[in-house]
Amino acid sequence: EEGIGDWSDAEIAVLLRTGINPRRGGVYVPPYMPKLAHLSDEDLASIISYLRSDDPILKADGTPSADSQPSFLVKFLCRVAFTPLEFPKSAIAQPDSTNARALGKYLADGALDCYGCHSADFKTVDIAVPEKSAGYYGGGNPMLDINGNLMHTTNITSDKATGIGKWSEAEFVQAMQSGFRPDGSLVRYPMEQYKELSPRELSALYQFLMSTPAAQNPRKENFQYAAQGNAGEQAYYRYGCQYCHGTTGVGLADLRKAHTKFPADSVLADVILNPGKYKRGVKMPQWSGVIKEQDIAPLCTFVRELAAK
């Protein structure tokens, strides 16, 4: 009734390829949903097969779908910039797995939609031909963090001064999997870790990005958070917890049950430092060895205060 249980495979494919919702009179889905225009036929079929699977996450749920309420700007852009895509007229093959750069480009442009965020602006993204997007992989796209504050995406071209040209492959893999840049700073939401990617895929991504034209685009100033409270609050902001958990503890990851779910500080501290022990596939970085020992106890206290509020 409310999900896609009676959709055909073709209807799902049309939505994912073109952005057109065949069940709502051909309405165009707003641009914040990725359009998988360059995904291979095999990978598209795999996604549809997964949506048909018995994974508990996908069990039938009668929650009504809420209609999108796009702003005037989004409506305007959907008429002049983000027009519906054509369904591919020919088959899209799997990338050549023996060609690292080709595989990396496929992952970045076709599967993960990296260029959409890491270009100059959503208004000038070219979904049909990603390479024509203004500032292709040069970053600077204005976005909002989990708290609604302005941030700009990072230049991930091969430029050594303003991009990631000085990063080694090992440093790139670390940033993608652990959430920390080579200088130890946190990779911030909405960028997330990609622990699901294999070493070969991460290597291919790196080699592709190193082959992109170097774009000189220094990182733009983002909103700066300042904590004036106790030692725990200062640690919360210094380590960047607010980027995922929000300033109130209710963000991408919800802290509201932390004070009852983990009644002992020793357990809560271990959850913070080693989250992978407690939840498979968790996106939270491994903080063990990063958070200083003197900050752990006050941080736990502050998390409990947020949870209680």
VENMOWO-V448544 format. One record per backbone hydrogen bond with DSSP energy under -0.5 kcal/mol. NH is the residue of the N-H (numbers start at 0). CO is the residue of the C=O. If there is no record, write none. Layout:
nh->{NH & NH}
co->{CO & CO}
This chain:
nh->{6 & 11 & 12 & 13 & 14 & 15 & 16 & 17 & 18 & 18 & 19 & 20 & 20 & 21 & 23 & 25 & 26 & 26 & 28 & 32 & 33 & 35 & 35 & 36 & 38 & 40 & 43 & 44 & 45 & 46 & 47 & 48 & 49 & 50 & 51 & 52 & 57 & 58 & 74 & 75 & 76 & 77 & 78 & 79 & 80 & 81 & 82 & 84 & 92 & 96 & 98 & 99 & 102 & 103 & 104 & 105 & 106 & 107 & 108 & 109 & 109 & 110 & 111 & 113 & 114 & 115 & 116 & 116 & 117 & 118 & 119 & 123 & 124 & 126 & 131 & 132 & 133 & 135 & 137 & 138 & 138 & 139 & 140 & 142 & 144 & 147 & 150 & 152 & 155 & 155 & 157 & 162 & 163 & 164 & 166 & 171 & 172 & 173 & 174 & 175 & 176 & 177 & 178 & 178 & 179 & 180 & 183 & 186 & 187 & 190 & 193 & 196 & 201 & 202 & 203 & 204 & 205 & 206 & 207 & 208 & 209 & 210 & 210 & 211 & 215 & 216 & 222 & 227 & 233 & 234 & 235 & 236 & 237 & 238 & 239 & 240 & 241 & 242 & 243 & 244 & 245 & 248 & 250 & 250 & 251 & 252 & 254 & 257 & 259 & 260 & 261 & 262 & 266 & 267 & 268 & 269 & 270 & 271 & 272 & 273 & 276 & 277 & 278 & 281 & 286 & 286 & 287 & 289 & 290 & 294 & 295 & 295 & 296 & 298 & 299 & 300 & 301 & 302 & 303 & 304 & 305 & 306 & 307 & 308}
co->{3 & 7 & 8 & 9 & 10 & 11 & 12 & 13 & 13 & 14 & 13 & 18 & 26 & 19 & 20 & 20 & 20 & 23 & 18 & 29 & 31 & 15 & 33 & 34 & 35 & 91 & 39 & 40 & 41 & 42 & 43 & 44 & 45 & 46 & 47 & 49 & 54 & 55 & 70 & 71 & 72 & 73 & 75 & 75 & 76 & 76 & 80 & 17 & 90 & 94 & 95 & 97 & 98 & 99 & 100 & 101 & 102 & 103 & 104 & 104 & 105 & 105 & 106 & 107 & 107 & 112 & 112 & 113 & 113 & 116 & 133 & 120 & 121 & 124 & 128 & 129 & 123 & 132 & 134 & 117 & 134 & 152 & 118 & 150 & 148 & 144 & 142 & 140 & 136 & 153 & 211 & 158 & 156 & 158 & 163 & 167 & 168 & 169 & 170 & 171 & 172 & 173 & 173 & 174 & 173 & 184 & 180 & 178 & 185 & 187 & 175 & 193 & 197 & 198 & 199 & 200 & 201 & 202 & 203 & 204 & 205 & 206 & 207 & 208 & 213 & 214 & 149 & 225 & 229 & 230 & 231 & 232 & 233 & 234 & 236 & 235 & 235 & 239 & 240 & 240 & 241 & 244 & 248 & 252 & 243 & 243 & 248 & 254 & 256 & 256 & 257 & 259 & 263 & 263 & 264 & 265 & 266 & 267 & 268 & 269 & 273 & 274 & 274 & 278 & 271 & 284 & 272 & 286 & 286 & 291 & 291 & 292 & 292 & 294 & 295 & 296 & 297 & 298 & 299 & 300 & 301 & 302 & 303 & 304}
